[in-house]
Amino acid sequence: WDAAVIEKSLPVKIALTTLSVPTIKEMVVNRPIDGRLVREWFEELGQAQAIKVNQQIMIGVAEGEGIDEMVRRIRGTAKNRYRDGILARSRREIESVVRTSVSGVVNNVRQATYRANADVVKAVQWVSTLDYRTCEVCAAYDGQVFGLHDGPRPPQHYGCRCTTVPVCKSWKELGFGFKEMPASERAAMNGRVADKVTYGQWLKGQGRQTQEVALGKRKAQLFRSGKLGVRDFVDDRGRILTLKELEALD
């Protein structure tokens, strides 16, 4: 798939280097994601779920609840479609672990594919989701271009939805006389926008409520003032600055 993305960006067909199945399998099994292997993510999830269930049973016993009440505490209630129990929360955690694991594996393979085709791909661009759920770190990275061997990569955190796209060499750099490709589009929560629109530019065009949900009330005020952009909310190491630090910048 990643090789196809590169091919789509080129005016002529070029033989690209693809990764072998054993190489991809090795990445899935042995390449850490946020410091842990995929199996460790799921092992920890199982342990955490067992601990939570045991905690609820102990609470139920201490409060003199019957079996049915303890089951409702763990499974949830029919009234709320079983969304209010421990297992419902565990399903959400499982979804987040799966999302993070898939993101990590896909991005590991993606980076290796880009590097294997360094004769065509010169850099990597960060792409964040344009909605109010994107964290400040990912919002700051959106649209930034990093070298093939440096800079941050997704996933940056548990449940990260970010990805990267290849920055291919220009036609001139590749030795072709073609005109540059016209700009394309990218998805946002309320429609499609030009692909060069960054998270900060997109957020600037949103209403006050969306800005405050995304950033918090005070940070949204600083953002609307025009004195600080979303990239100012994070330092060079990817640390989110405190309000006190931001107000000092302002």
Buried (B, 14 or more C-beta within 10 A) or exposed (E): EBBEBBBEBBEEEEEBBBBEEEEBEEBBEEBEBBEBBBEEBBEEBEEEBEEBBEEBBEEBEEEEBEEEEBBBBBBBEEEEEBEBBBBBBBBEBBEBBBBBBBBBBBBBBBBBBBEBBEEBBBBBBBBBBBBBEBBBBBBBBBBBEBEBEEBBBBBBEEBBBBBBBBBBBEBEEBEEEEEEEEEEEBEBEEEEBEBEBBBBBBBBEBEEEBBBBBBBEEBBBBBBEEEBBBBBBBEEEBEBBEEEBBEEEE
